[in-house]
Amino acid sequence: MITPGLAEALSSFPLYSQDAKKKDALCIAVFYLGNIRCYVLEGQPESDDFTLYGIVTGLYETEYGYLSANEMEGITYDASQYGLGTLRIEQDKSFKPCTLAEVEDTELQAFLSRLYDN
């Protein structure tokens, strides 16, 4: 799940390094499963795992949170009834790092506006 390239990119953004940047925080990577998106802002290795911090959209509530790369690797969804087989969380390889304000996701932008716009 954490490729050498992603680990290298995150080495410049350890946990808590983007506190208080709000919409100016740099989104380093995006992981997805169906309509669920995880916008990764920070991360660092911890023991035999990698702890990530970001924003998850596509669930009941959009929220900031911590994620375990090992736990993410173990998540599957049986979509065989739809002819899709077993789905796993994947990284959006086409995503280019940008500020949260620049991410084109209506749900994410609405969440950020509720938090930070006066």
MDAnalysis code that builds the backbone (N, CA, C; Angstrom):
import MDAnalysis as mda
import numpy as np

u = mda.Universe.empty(354, n_residues=118, atom_resindex=np.repeat(np.arange(118), 3), trajectory=True)
u.add_TopologyAttr("name", ["N", "CA", "C"] * 118)
u.add_TopologyAttr("resid", np.arange(1, 119))
u.add_TopologyAttr("resname", ["MET", "ILE", "THR", "PRO", "GLY", "LEU", "ALA", "GLU", "ALA", "LEU", "SER", "SER", "PHE", "PRO", "LEU", "TYR", "SER", "GLN", "ASP", "ALA", "LYS", "LYS", "LYS", "ASP", "ALA", "LEU", "CYS", "ILE", "ALA", "VAL", "PHE", "TYR", "LEU", "GLY", "ASN", "ILE", "ARG", "CYS", "TYR", "VAL", "LEU", "GLU", "GLY", "GLN", "PRO", "GLU", "SER", "ASP", "ASP", "PHE", "THR", "LEU", "TYR", "GLY", "ILE", "VAL", "THR", "GLY", "LEU", "TYR", "GLU", "THR", "GLU", "TYR", "GLY", "TYR", "LEU", "SER", "ALA", "ASN", "GLU", "MET", "GLU", "GLY", "ILE", "THR", "TYR", "ASP", "ALA", "SER", "GLN", "TYR", "GLY", "LEU", "GLY", "THR", "LEU", "ARG", "ILE", "GLU", "GLN", "ASP", "LYS", "SER", "PHE", "LYS", "PRO", "CYS", "THR", "LEU", "ALA", "GLU", "VAL", "GLU", "ASP", "THR", "GLU", "LEU", "GLN", "ALA", "PHE", "LEU", "SER", "ARG", "LEU", "TYR", "ASP", "ASN"])
u.atoms.positions = np.array([
    [0.827, -1.192, 0.000],
    [0.000, 0.000, 0.000],
    [0.872, 1.257, 0.000],
    [1.881, 1.283, 0.853],
    [2.791, 2.431, 0.897],
    [3.979, 2.110, -0.001],
    [3.971, 2.680, -1.171],
    [5.056, 2.452, -2.122],
    [6.295, 3.233, -1.676],
    [7.470, 2.866, -2.168],
    [8.667, 3.647, -1.823],
    [8.515, 5.124, -2.194],
    [7.874, 5.418, -3.329],
    [7.678, 6.807, -3.740],
    [6.779, 7.568, -2.788],
    [5.710, 6.919, -2.323],
    [4.808, 7.574, -1.375],
    [5.499, 7.768, -0.025],
    [6.241, 6.764, 0.421],
    [6.981, 6.895, 1.684],
    [7.961, 8.059, 1.615],
    [8.612, 8.210, 0.477],
    [9.552, 9.324, 0.306],
    [8.822, 10.664, 0.344],
    [7.682, 10.745, -0.357],
    [6.908, 11.998, -0.366],
    [6.433, 12.341, 1.041],
    [5.975, 11.337, 1.793],
    [5.469, 11.583, 3.143],
    [6.577, 11.903, 4.141],
    [7.816, 11.568, 3.806],
    [8.913, 11.863, 4.734],
    [9.051, 13.371, 4.972],
    [8.571, 14.171, 4.040],
    [8.582, 15.633, 4.213],
    [7.353, 16.133, 4.958],
    [6.402, 15.211, 5.243],
    [5.145, 15.590, 5.896],
    [4.811, 14.600, 7.007],
    [5.651, 14.553, 8.067],
    [5.340, 13.655, 9.187],
    [4.071, 14.125, 9.908],
    [3.550, 13.288, 10.780],
    [2.337, 13.631, 11.521],
    [2.493, 14.983, 12.214],
    [1.451, 15.759, 12.182],
    [1.334, 17.090, 12.805],
    [2.083, 18.190, 12.063],
    [2.703, 17.886, 10.933],
    [3.500, 18.894, 10.229],
    [2.655, 19.928, 9.493],
    [1.388, 19.625, 9.253],
    [0.551, 20.583, 8.524],
    [-0.582, 21.141, 9.382],
    [-0.454, 20.975, 10.702],
    [-1.465, 21.534, 11.606],
    [-1.662, 23.015, 11.313],
    [-2.888, 23.459, 11.355],
    [-3.277, 24.863, 11.203],
    [-3.156, 25.393, 9.778],
    [-2.818, 24.558, 8.816],
    [-2.733, 25.042, 7.431],
    [-4.100, 25.093, 6.752],
    [-5.077, 24.419, 7.351],
    [-6.455, 24.426, 6.844],
    [-6.496, 24.051, 5.370],
    [-7.098, 24.887, 4.526],
    [-7.223, 24.581, 3.091],
    [-5.895, 24.640, 2.350],
    [-4.879, 25.205, 2.989],
    [-3.561, 25.299, 2.355],
    [-2.692, 24.064, 2.605],
    [-3.204, 23.105, 3.368],
    [-2.451, 21.866, 3.601],
    [-2.296, 21.141, 2.271],
    [-1.148, 20.549, 2.071],
    [-0.868, 19.819, 0.835],
    [-1.402, 18.400, 0.946],
    [-2.216, 18.018, -0.021],
    [-2.698, 16.646, -0.117],
    [-1.650, 15.869, -0.906],
    [-1.092, 14.834, -0.288],
    [0.017, 14.091, -0.864],
    [-0.466, 12.944, -1.753],
    [-1.555, 12.286, -1.349],
    [-2.038, 11.111, -2.077],
    [-3.526, 10.924, -1.814],
    [-4.158, 10.123, -2.669],
    [-5.565, 9.782, -2.501],
    [-5.710, 8.270, -2.622],
    [-6.416, 7.685, -1.658],
    [-6.793, 6.281, -1.718],
    [-8.304, 6.216, -1.869],
    [-8.809, 5.156, -2.502],
    [-10.247, 5.059, -2.715],
    [-10.734, 3.613, -2.672],
    [-12.016, 3.477, -2.385],
    [-12.756, 2.228, -2.478],
    [-14.165, 2.633, -2.866],
    [-14.532, 2.415, -4.117],
    [-15.824, 2.896, -4.594],
    [-15.864, 4.411, -4.526],
    [-16.904, 4.944, -3.876],
    [-17.042, 6.404, -3.741],
    [-16.349, 6.962, -2.505],
    [-15.736, 6.121, -1.718],
    [-15.028, 6.565, -0.514],
    [-13.634, 7.029, -0.918],
    [-13.251, 8.195, -0.443],
    [-11.934, 8.755, -0.742],
    [-11.222, 9.103, 0.555],
    [-9.925, 8.844, 0.583],
    [-9.083, 9.241, 1.705],
    [-8.006, 10.160, 1.158],
    [-8.063, 11.421, 1.544],
    [-7.095, 12.422, 1.119],
    [-5.986, 12.485, 2.167],
    [-4.801, 11.987, 1.830],
    [-3.701, 11.850, 2.774],
    [-2.875, 13.139, 2.828],
    [-2.724, 13.679, 4.048],
    [-1.984, 14.919, 4.259],
    [-0.634, 14.681, 4.913],
    [-0.560, 13.682, 5.766],
    [0.652, 13.416, 6.539],
    [0.792, 11.919, 6.764],
    [1.991, 11.498, 7.120],
    [2.180, 10.092, 7.460],
    [3.605, 9.806, 7.876],
    [3.749, 8.741, 8.640],
    [5.090, 8.337, 9.060],
    [5.071, 6.867, 9.457],
    [6.235, 6.213, 9.306],
    [6.318, 4.816, 9.716],
    [6.260, 4.695, 11.235],
    [5.594, 3.640, 11.699],
    [5.522, 3.340, 13.127],
    [5.559, 1.827, 13.269],
    [6.646, 1.316, 13.844],
    [6.883, -0.135, 13.968],
    [6.793, -0.766, 12.587],
    [5.918, -1.752, 12.415],
    [5.785, -2.430, 11.124],
    [4.602, -1.889, 10.316],
    [4.160, -0.682, 10.633],
    [3.000, -0.073, 9.994],
    [3.364, 1.335, 9.524],
    [2.409, 1.983, 8.892],
    [2.560, 3.375, 8.473],
    [1.288, 4.071, 8.922],
    [1.397, 5.093, 9.752],
    [0.237, 5.843, 10.210],
    [0.044, 7.045, 9.302],
    [-1.169, 7.175, 8.788],
    [-1.526, 8.269, 7.886],
    [-2.540, 9.185, 8.567],
    [-2.554, 10.448, 8.166],
    [-3.545, 11.399, 8.651],
    [-4.131, 12.096, 7.443],
    [-5.453, 12.190, 7.429],
    [-6.087, 12.837, 6.290],
    [-7.571, 13.030, 6.507],
    [-8.274, 13.208, 5.401],
    [-9.717, 13.425, 5.412],
    [-10.370, 12.317, 4.611],
    [-11.411, 11.717, 5.189],
    [-12.158, 10.661, 4.510],
    [-13.521, 11.213, 4.118],
    [-13.861, 11.065, 2.844],
    [-15.176, 11.459, 2.326],
    [-15.889, 10.218, 1.800],
    [-17.200, 10.327, 1.623],
    [-17.970, 9.243, 1.021],
    [-18.630, 8.319, 2.020],
    [-18.415, 8.562, 3.300],
    [-19.094, 7.803, 4.348],
    [-20.227, 8.664, 4.899],
    [-20.835, 8.245, 5.976],
    [-21.928, 9.008, 6.573],
    [-21.497, 10.430, 6.895],
    [-20.317, 10.570, 7.454],
    [-19.752, 11.883, 7.791],
    [-18.374, 12.016, 7.157],
    [-18.061, 13.193, 6.667],
    [-16.700, 13.501, 6.214],
    [-15.938, 13.964, 7.438],
    [-14.708, 13.446, 7.614],
    [-13.967, 13.823, 8.811],
    [-12.470, 13.633, 8.643],
    [-11.722, 14.391, 9.458],
    [-10.287, 14.182, 9.603],
    [-10.090, 12.924, 10.444],
    [-8.991, 12.205, 10.203],
    [-8.716, 11.052, 11.042],
    [-7.389, 10.405, 10.725],
    [-7.009, 9.472, 11.597],
    [-5.783, 8.688, 11.445],
    [-6.133, 7.343, 10.838],
    [-5.240, 6.841, 10.005],
    [-5.454, 5.567, 9.338],
    [-4.195, 4.721, 9.431],
    [-4.385, 3.438, 9.557],
    [-3.280, 2.486, 9.551],
    [-3.181, 1.885, 8.153],
    [-2.013, 1.967, 7.534],
    [-1.822, 1.375, 6.209],
    [-2.064, -0.128, 6.254],
    [-1.640, -0.792, 7.330],
    [-1.869, -2.236, 7.456],
    [-3.355, -2.554, 7.499],
    [-4.118, -1.777, 8.248],
    [-5.562, -2.004, 8.313],
    [-6.221, -1.722, 6.966],
    [-5.773, -0.666, 6.287],
    [-6.341, -0.346, 4.977],
    [-6.098, -1.485, 3.989],
    [-4.925, -2.119, 4.063],
    [-4.612, -3.232, 3.165],
    [-5.548, -4.409, 3.378],
    [-6.040, -4.570, 4.598],
    [-6.903, -5.703, 4.915],
    [-8.374, -5.488, 4.613],
    [-8.752, -4.278, 4.217],
    [-10.167, -3.996, 3.951],
    [-10.539, -4.473, 2.555],
    [-11.623, -5.253, 2.491],
    [-12.151, -5.704, 1.203],
    [-13.660, -5.515, 1.195],
    [-14.216, -5.466, -0.006],
    [-15.662, -5.386, -0.174],
    [-16.050, -6.371, -1.264],
    [-16.942, -7.288, -0.924],
    [-17.390, -8.293, -1.883],
    [-18.463, -7.679, -2.779],
    [-18.061, -7.310, -3.988],
    [-18.984, -6.707, -4.956],
    [-19.312, -7.694, -6.070],
    [-19.185, -8.987, -5.767],
    [-19.419, -10.002, -6.798],
    [-20.864, -10.007, -7.290],
    [-21.805, -9.612, -6.464],
    [-23.200, -9.553, -6.912],
    [-23.405, -8.498, -8.000],
    [-22.439, -7.596, -8.125],
    [-22.485, -6.577, -9.172],
    [-21.528, -6.912, -10.315],
    [-20.920, -8.085, -10.253],
    [-19.979, -8.511, -11.281],
    [-18.602, -7.881, -11.155],
    [-18.282, -7.362, -9.984],
    [-17.007, -6.658, -9.795],
    [-15.996, -7.447, -8.980],
    [-16.384, -8.585, -8.418],
    [-15.470, -9.367, -7.598],
    [-15.201, -8.690, -6.267],
    [-14.034, -8.935, -5.715],
    [-13.646, -8.359, -4.432],
    [-12.871, -7.065, -4.662],
    [-13.352, -6.000, -4.061],
    [-12.700, -4.699, -4.199],
    [-11.805, -4.447, -2.993],
    [-10.701, -3.764, -3.234],
    [-9.756, -3.377, -2.185],
    [-9.465, -1.883, -2.300],
    [-8.979, -1.318, -1.227],
    [-8.566, 0.091, -1.256],
    [-7.356, 0.209, -2.173],
    [-7.404, 1.197, -3.052],
    [-6.313, 1.425, -4.001],
    [-5.892, 2.886, -3.963],
    [-4.657, 3.136, -4.378],
    [-4.171, 4.506, -4.493],
    [-4.504, 5.027, -5.876],
    [-4.970, 6.273, -5.944],
    [-5.217, 6.934, -7.228],
    [-3.859, 7.375, -7.771],
    [-3.324, 6.589, -8.686],
    [-1.975, 6.846, -9.219],
    [-1.925, 8.099, -10.102],
    [-3.088, 8.563, -10.579],
    [-3.104, 9.755, -11.438],
    [-3.120, 11.057, -10.636],
    [-3.335, 10.971, -9.323],
    [-3.422, 12.169, -8.482],
    [-2.064, 12.845, -8.354],
    [-2.053, 14.145, -8.531],
    [-0.852, 14.962, -8.349],
    [-1.022, 15.790, -7.077],
    [-0.025, 15.808, -6.183],
    [-0.148, 16.584, -4.946],
    [-0.553, 18.034, -5.203],
    [-1.463, 18.516, -4.361],
    [-1.958, 19.895, -4.463],
    [-2.546, 20.282, -3.115],
    [-2.856, 21.548, -2.941],
    [-3.488, 21.973, -1.696],
    [-4.904, 21.411, -1.638],
    [-5.430, 21.309, -0.422],
    [-6.807, 20.836, -0.274],
    [-7.773, 21.729, -1.045],
    [-7.520, 23.019, -1.067],
    [-8.401, 23.957, -1.777],
    [-8.479, 23.643, -3.265],
    [-7.447, 22.996, -3.815],
    [-7.401, 22.706, -5.247],
    [-7.992, 21.344, -5.618],
    [-8.297, 20.514, -4.634],
    [-8.841, 19.181, -4.922],
    [-10.264, 19.326, -5.448],
    [-10.531, 18.694, -6.577],
    [-11.856, 18.775, -7.198],
    [-12.750, 17.666, -6.665],
    [-13.346, 17.916, -5.508],
    [-14.273, 16.987, -4.864],
    [-15.294, 17.846, -4.130],
    [-16.527, 17.834, -4.594],
    [-17.579, 18.680, -4.038],
    [-17.799, 18.413, -2.557],
    [-17.810, 17.139, -2.172],
    [-18.031, 16.789, -0.769],
    [-16.892, 17.294, 0.116],
    [-15.664, 17.140, -0.344],
    [-14.509, 17.638, 0.406],
    [-14.575, 19.152, 0.541],
    [-14.866, 19.852, -0.544],
    [-14.892, 21.314, -0.508],
    [-16.012, 21.831, 0.395],
    [-17.159, 21.152, 0.408],
    [-18.251, 21.560, 1.303],
    [-17.827, 21.385, 2.759],
    [-17.141, 20.281, 3.055],
    [-16.636, 20.025, 4.406],
    [-15.647, 21.108, 4.826],
    [-14.694, 21.414, 3.971],
    [-13.689, 22.443, 4.277],
    [-14.333, 23.810, 4.463],
    [-15.333, 24.124, 3.647],
    [-16.026, 25.414, 3.775],
    [-16.762, 25.511, 5.116],
    [-17.410, 24.410, 5.537],
    [-18.098, 24.423, 6.833],
    [-17.108, 24.670, 7.968],
    [-15.900, 24.151, 7.842],
    [-14.908, 24.311, 8.904],
    [-14.194, 25.658, 8.901],
    [-13.872, 26.147, 7.713],
    [-12.925, 27.257, 7.637],
    [-13.444, 28.569, 7.056],
    [-14.545, 28.541, 6.352],
    [-15.048, 29.795, 5.776],
    [-15.912, 30.523, 6.787],
    [-15.717, 31.819, 6.875],
    [-16.516, 32.634, 7.810],
    [-17.720, 33.182, 7.163],
])
